[in-house]
Amino acid sequence: MNKGVAITGAGALICLGAYVIYQKNRLTRLISNLHPKINNVKHFNISKGNIKFDLNLRFYNPSDEDLNLTSGFIKLKELVVRDKQTDKILARTNLNLNKLEIKSKTSLSIPTISVSLPILETASLVIQQITQDNTEFTDRLKYDLKISYFGIDNNINF
């Protein structure tokens, strides 16, 4: 009897492990295909040598699959926005979302990101933007999404 319970338990653990790997790969693929877009920039303020503002981002899901995170096992922890050219961090926000749903071909806004940049760095970004008029500002950004699932942290870059 104990041998049967052990075999059943081992089989259940193997199935659970396979499911976790499948979901991780599916989640990585779906999140990597999201299209981020700056939705709104507001609350500009200059203080102590920094320019501060709030940034609203939307993520569009172009795939034919829904992105649905409703279990407590998966958590979107943090989003980091970087400049592609310099890899410098421009913004960071704690998401702490464990329920997220982006249906196929729809978009979702995430919580506001508060950005604080040194004035000199901001001037440099503006000058680069003006001189590279064929490049949209959003094309110069890259995103790191920190995810935790079953207590394991992972980064998805897009």
Beta strands, then each sheet from edge to edge (+ up, - down):
strand 1: 35-47
strand 2: 50-60
strand 3: 67-69
strand 4: 74-83
strand 5: 89-97
strand 6: 100-102
strand 7: 107-109
strand 8: 113-118
strand 9: 141-149
strand 10: 152-157
sheet 1: 1+ 2- 7+
sheet 2: 1+ 2- 8+
sheet 3: 3+ 6-
sheet 4: 5+ 4- 9+ 10-
end
